[in-house]
Amino acid sequence: MEKEQLKVIISGGGTGGHVYPAIAIANEIKKQVPNAIIQFVGAEGKMEMEKVPKAGYPIEGLWISGFQRRLTLENLAFPFKLLHSWWKARGIIRRFKPDVAIGVGGYASYPTLAMASWMGIPTMIQEQNSYAGVSNKMLKGNVEKICVAYNEMQIFFPAEKIVYTGNPVRSDIWEMDDQRKEALAHFGLKDKKTILVFGGSLGAKTLNEGMANNTHRLKAADDIQVIWQAGKFYQAAYQDSPTAQLDNVRQVEFIDRMDLAYAAADVVICRAGALTISELCLVGKAAIFIPSPNVTGDHQTKNAMALIRNDAAKMLKDKEGNQMIEMAMELLKDADARKKLETNIRKMAKPNAAREIVTTLRAIAK
């Protein structure tokens, strides 16, 4: 019997919240259809142009960027960038001849998916957040299916197109067994209650200030230890800080083994990006979310509230960041409260998200 042929364009990116789900989808396509050929389309200068080739997939970049909400020189160039991106996307599609195209949000997603739809290619999008992104809202009329990670997304999209799949997560996160011993050794930690603090690869000012402003509290807590990812933007400012010098604090710029960081953690303090939330649901960790106030539609607060309503996490406002260590310590002392959060957040996990997305994609493919 002839093996199934499947040619797929995956477009989007800009942030890890778009890029990593896209790579997880690509990996699942290859798992279901080993003969599949995948072509990524991203935005020039964005992280997908580095991360996608590292994952083993080809990518082409479009000259596209976001539209600023104020008058700038970059805004004057936006119409030209959009026209250029449409034209280049048309060339990519004509050469590659895909059976289907999927957009994951981000700058490149709109021109690629809009052009694919116009050229008669079946299309679908994946929305990670509880507040739909601009590209995906603009594409809702063009696509056949819309895979979402939150309920009640019909306020943004036609209900008949919605498929509730959850967000695809890297397999190393959700396939981990009990790795605590390995995790503690990896970070050079002792067998103590552990707090994990991270604000994404670039870092988060509020979380870093929350660590620095609680040096006295952490110094006095010799029964607790912290893994602290400061992020690329903030590493230089915090690597030699008094907090980073504490014996019970492991401060790093970037955590390359998030599976081990989660395995070591008893409580996690982080932003409320959609991908982070999906990972925490799968690993079942007690979490304190401090949503970023600097995102469109305050969507991180809306992401977090989906868990708060189910008593599956705690939340602090950005201006309350200095309370994060105190709240984490209270959770570490209260095993019952921590267990309740772990149980409830696990109930919200969608471990088969990538499989369901790819099944949907194959169903609409030509």
KETIDO-882730 format. One line per 4 residues: number of its first residue (from 1); for each residue x negated, y negated, z of C-alpha. Coordinates in Angstrom, 1 decimal. Layout:
BEGIN
NUM) X Y Z; ...
***
This chain:
BEGIN
1) 0.0 0.0 0.0; -1.3 -3.5 -0.9; -2.3 -5.6 2.0; -0.2 -8.7 2.7
5) -1.6 -11.8 1.2; -1.0 -15.0 3.1; -2.6 -18.5 2.5; -2.0 -21.0 5.2
9) -2.8 -24.7 5.7; -3.0 -25.9 9.3; -3.1 -29.6 9.7; -3.5 -32.0 12.6
13) -5.8 -32.7 15.6; -7.4 -35.8 17.2; -7.4 -34.4 20.7; -8.0 -31.0 22.3
17) -4.2 -30.8 23.0; -3.7 -30.5 19.2; -6.9 -28.8 18.1; -7.0 -25.8 20.5
21) -3.4 -24.8 19.8; -4.2 -25.0 16.1; -7.2 -22.7 16.5; -5.1 -20.3 18.6
25) -2.5 -20.2 15.8; -5.2 -19.5 13.3; -6.6 -16.6 15.4; -3.2 -15.1 15.7
29) -2.6 -15.3 12.0; -5.8 -13.4 11.4; -4.7 -10.9 14.0; -1.3 -10.3 12.4
33) -2.6 -10.6 8.8; -6.3 -9.8 8.6; -6.3 -10.6 4.9; -5.0 -14.1 5.4
37) -6.9 -17.2 4.1; -6.7 -20.3 6.3; -7.5 -23.9 5.4; -7.6 -26.6 8.0
41) -7.0 -30.3 7.2; -8.0 -32.8 9.8; -8.9 -36.5 10.2; -12.4 -37.7 9.4
45) -14.4 -38.5 12.5; -12.1 -36.6 14.9; -12.9 -33.7 17.1; -11.3 -31.1 14.8
49) -14.1 -31.7 12.2; -16.5 -30.2 14.8; -14.4 -27.7 16.7; -12.7 -26.0 13.8
53) -15.9 -24.9 11.9; -17.3 -23.7 15.3; -14.3 -21.5 15.5; -15.1 -20.1 12.0
57) -12.6 -21.9 9.8; -13.1 -24.3 6.9; -11.8 -27.8 7.2; -11.4 -30.8 5.0
61) -11.0 -34.4 6.4; -8.6 -37.1 5.4; -9.3 -40.9 5.7; -6.6 -41.5 8.2
65) -6.1 -43.1 11.7; -3.4 -44.3 13.9; -1.4 -47.5 13.6; -2.2 -50.0 16.4
69) 0.6 -51.8 18.2; -1.1 -55.1 17.6; -2.4 -57.0 14.6; -5.9 -55.7 13.8
73) -8.1 -55.3 10.7; -7.6 -51.6 11.0; -3.9 -52.0 10.6; -4.4 -53.9 7.3
77) -6.3 -50.9 6.0; -3.6 -48.4 7.2; -1.4 -48.4 4.0; -4.5 -47.8 1.9
81) -5.6 -45.0 4.2; -2.2 -43.4 4.0; -2.1 -43.5 0.2; -5.6 -42.1 0.0
85) -4.7 -39.3 2.5; -1.5 -38.4 0.5; -3.6 -38.2 -2.7; -6.4 -36.1 -1.1
89) -3.8 -33.8 0.6; -2.2 -33.3 -2.8; -5.5 -32.3 -4.3; -6.2 -29.8 -1.5
93) -2.7 -28.3 -1.8; -3.0 -28.0 -5.6; -6.4 -26.2 -5.3; -5.6 -24.0 -2.3
97) -2.0 -23.1 -3.4; -0.8 -22.2 0.2; 2.2 -20.0 0.9; 3.1 -22.1 4.0
101) 1.8 -25.2 5.9; 2.0 -25.9 9.6; 1.3 -29.2 11.4; 0.3 -29.4 15.0
105) 0.6 -33.2 15.5; -2.1 -35.9 15.1; -3.1 -38.3 12.4; -3.7 -35.8 9.5
109) -0.5 -33.8 10.1; 1.9 -36.3 8.6; 0.4 -36.9 5.2; -0.5 -33.2 4.7
113) 2.9 -31.8 5.7; 4.8 -34.6 3.9; 2.9 -33.9 0.7; 3.2 -30.1 1.1
117) 7.0 -30.4 1.5; 7.3 -32.7 -1.5; 5.3 -30.1 -3.5; 7.8 -27.4 -2.5
121) 5.6 -25.6 0.1; 7.5 -24.2 3.1; 6.5 -26.2 6.1; 6.9 -26.1 9.9
125) 5.5 -28.1 12.9; 4.5 -27.3 16.4; 5.2 -29.9 19.1; 3.2 -29.4 22.3
129) 4.8 -32.1 24.5; 8.2 -32.8 26.1; 8.1 -36.2 24.3; 7.7 -35.7 20.6
133) 4.7 -37.3 18.8; 5.1 -39.9 16.0; 3.9 -37.6 13.2; 6.3 -34.8 14.2
137) 9.3 -37.1 14.5; 8.6 -38.4 11.0; 8.4 -34.9 9.6; 11.5 -33.5 11.2
141) 13.6 -33.9 8.0; 11.0 -32.3 5.8; 10.2 -29.0 7.7; 12.0 -25.7 7.9
145) 11.2 -24.9 11.5; 10.0 -26.8 14.6; 8.3 -24.8 17.4; 8.6 -26.4 20.8
149) 7.2 -25.8 24.3; 10.0 -27.5 26.3; 13.8 -27.2 26.5; 16.1 -30.1 25.5
153) 14.0 -31.1 22.5; 17.2 -31.6 20.4; 17.0 -35.2 21.5; 14.1 -35.5 19.0
157) 14.8 -32.7 16.5; 17.7 -31.0 14.7; 18.8 -28.2 17.0; 19.2 -25.7 14.2
161) 15.5 -26.0 13.3; 14.1 -25.6 16.9; 12.4 -22.4 18.0; 11.4 -22.3 21.7
165) 8.0 -20.6 21.7; 5.8 -22.4 24.2; 2.3 -23.6 23.6; -0.4 -21.2 22.2
169) -3.3 -20.9 24.6; -6.9 -19.6 24.1; -6.9 -15.9 24.7; -9.9 -16.1 27.2
173) -7.5 -18.0 29.5; -4.6 -15.7 29.7; -6.4 -12.4 29.2; -8.5 -12.9 32.3
177) -8.3 -10.3 35.1; -9.5 -10.9 38.6; -12.7 -12.8 37.9; -13.1 -14.7 41.2
181) -16.4 -13.0 42.2; -17.9 -13.7 38.7; -16.5 -17.3 38.8; -18.0 -18.2 42.2
185) -21.4 -16.8 41.0; -21.1 -18.8 37.7; -20.6 -22.1 39.6; -23.0 -21.3 42.4
189) -20.2 -21.4 45.0; -19.5 -19.6 48.2; -16.4 -17.5 49.0; -14.3 -20.5 50.3
193) -11.1 -22.2 49.4; -11.8 -24.0 46.1; -10.3 -27.2 44.5; -10.7 -27.7 40.8
197) -10.7 -31.3 39.6; -10.8 -32.2 35.9; -9.5 -34.8 33.5; -10.2 -33.5 30.1
201) -13.5 -33.4 28.1; -13.8 -37.2 28.2; -12.8 -37.5 31.9; -10.2 -39.5 33.8
205) -11.0 -42.7 35.7; -8.4 -42.1 38.4; -9.5 -38.6 39.2; -13.2 -39.5 39.4
209) -12.3 -42.5 41.6; -10.2 -40.1 43.7; -13.3 -37.9 44.3; -15.6 -40.9 45.0
213) -13.1 -42.5 47.5; -12.7 -39.2 49.4; -16.4 -38.5 50.1; -16.0 -38.8 53.8
217) -13.0 -36.3 53.8; -14.9 -33.8 51.6; -18.1 -34.1 53.7; -16.1 -33.2 56.9
221) -14.4 -30.2 55.2; -17.1 -27.5 55.3; -14.5 -24.8 54.8; -13.6 -26.2 51.3
225) -15.5 -26.6 48.1; -14.8 -28.5 44.8; -15.6 -28.0 41.1; -15.5 -31.5 39.6
229) -15.6 -32.2 35.9; -16.4 -35.9 35.5; -16.1 -35.9 31.7; -18.3 -37.4 28.9
233) -17.3 -41.0 29.6; -18.0 -40.9 33.3; -20.8 -38.4 33.9; -23.6 -41.1 34.0
237) -21.7 -43.1 36.5; -20.9 -40.2 38.9; -23.7 -37.6 38.5; -25.9 -39.3 41.2
241) -23.0 -40.5 43.4; -22.9 -39.6 47.1; -19.9 -37.3 46.4; -21.8 -35.3 43.8
245) -24.7 -34.8 46.3; -22.5 -33.0 48.8; -23.3 -29.3 49.4; -19.7 -28.3 48.8
249) -19.2 -30.2 45.5; -20.3 -28.9 42.1; -20.2 -31.8 39.7; -20.5 -31.3 36.0
253) -19.9 -33.3 32.8; -18.0 -30.5 31.0; -16.7 -27.0 32.0; -17.3 -24.6 29.1
257) -15.8 -21.6 30.9; -12.3 -22.8 31.9; -11.3 -19.2 32.5; -13.8 -18.9 35.3
261) -12.9 -22.4 36.7; -9.3 -21.3 36.9; -10.3 -18.0 38.5; -12.3 -19.7 41.2
265) -9.6 -22.3 42.0; -7.0 -22.2 44.7; -5.6 -25.6 43.9; -6.0 -27.6 40.7
269) -5.9 -31.4 40.4; -5.6 -32.6 36.8; -3.8 -34.7 34.2; -0.5 -33.4 32.7
273) -1.4 -32.7 29.1; 0.8 -30.1 27.5; -2.0 -27.6 26.9; -3.3 -27.9 30.5
277) 0.2 -27.2 31.8; 0.6 -24.2 29.5; -2.7 -22.8 30.8; -1.8 -23.3 34.4
281) 1.6 -21.6 33.9; -0.2 -18.6 32.5; -2.9 -18.4 35.2; -0.3 -19.2 38.0
285) -2.2 -21.8 39.9; -0.9 -24.3 42.4; -1.3 -27.7 40.7; -1.3 -31.4 41.6
289) -0.6 -33.4 38.4; -1.6 -37.0 38.1; -0.1 -38.0 34.7; -2.1 -40.4 32.5
293) -0.2 -43.8 32.2; -2.0 -44.5 28.9; -0.1 -42.1 26.6; 2.8 -42.7 24.2
297) 6.2 -42.6 25.8; 4.7 -41.7 29.2; 4.9 -38.1 27.9; 2.6 -36.7 30.6
301) 5.0 -37.7 33.3; 7.8 -36.0 31.4; 5.7 -32.9 30.9; 5.0 -32.8 34.7
305) 8.6 -33.4 35.7; 9.7 -30.3 33.8; 7.7 -28.4 36.5; 8.5 -30.6 39.4
309) 12.3 -30.0 38.8; 11.6 -26.2 39.2; 9.4 -26.7 42.3; 6.5 -25.4 40.3
313) 3.9 -28.2 41.0; 3.2 -31.4 42.9; 2.7 -34.8 41.3; 1.1 -38.1 42.2
317) 1.4 -41.3 40.3; -1.8 -42.7 38.8; -2.0 -45.5 41.4; -1.7 -42.8 44.1
321) -4.8 -41.0 43.0; -6.7 -41.6 46.2; -4.3 -39.3 48.0; -5.2 -36.3 45.8
325) -7.8 -34.6 48.0; -5.6 -35.0 51.1; -2.6 -33.4 49.3; -4.9 -30.6 48.0
329) -6.2 -29.9 51.5; -2.6 -29.7 52.9; -1.8 -27.1 50.2; -4.9 -25.1 51.1
333) -3.8 -25.0 54.7; -0.2 -24.0 53.8; -0.4 -20.6 52.2; 3.4 -20.2 51.9
337) 3.8 -23.6 50.1; 0.9 -22.6 47.8; 2.4 -19.2 47.1; 5.8 -20.7 46.2
341) 4.2 -23.1 43.6; 2.2 -20.2 42.2; 5.3 -18.0 41.8; 7.4 -20.7 40.3
345) 4.8 -22.0 37.8; 4.2 -18.4 36.6; 7.9 -18.1 35.8; 7.5 -20.9 33.2
349) 4.7 -19.2 31.3; 5.1 -18.3 27.6; 2.3 -15.7 27.0; 3.5 -14.8 23.5
353) 3.6 -18.3 22.1; 1.0 -17.9 19.4; 2.7 -14.6 18.3; 6.1 -16.1 18.1
357) 4.8 -19.2 16.2; 3.1 -17.0 13.6; 6.1 -14.7 13.3; 8.2 -17.8 12.5
361) 5.6 -19.0 10.1; 5.5 -15.7 8.2; 9.3 -15.7 8.0; 9.4 -19.0 6.1
365) 6.3 -18.4 3.9; 6.9 -18.1 0.2
***
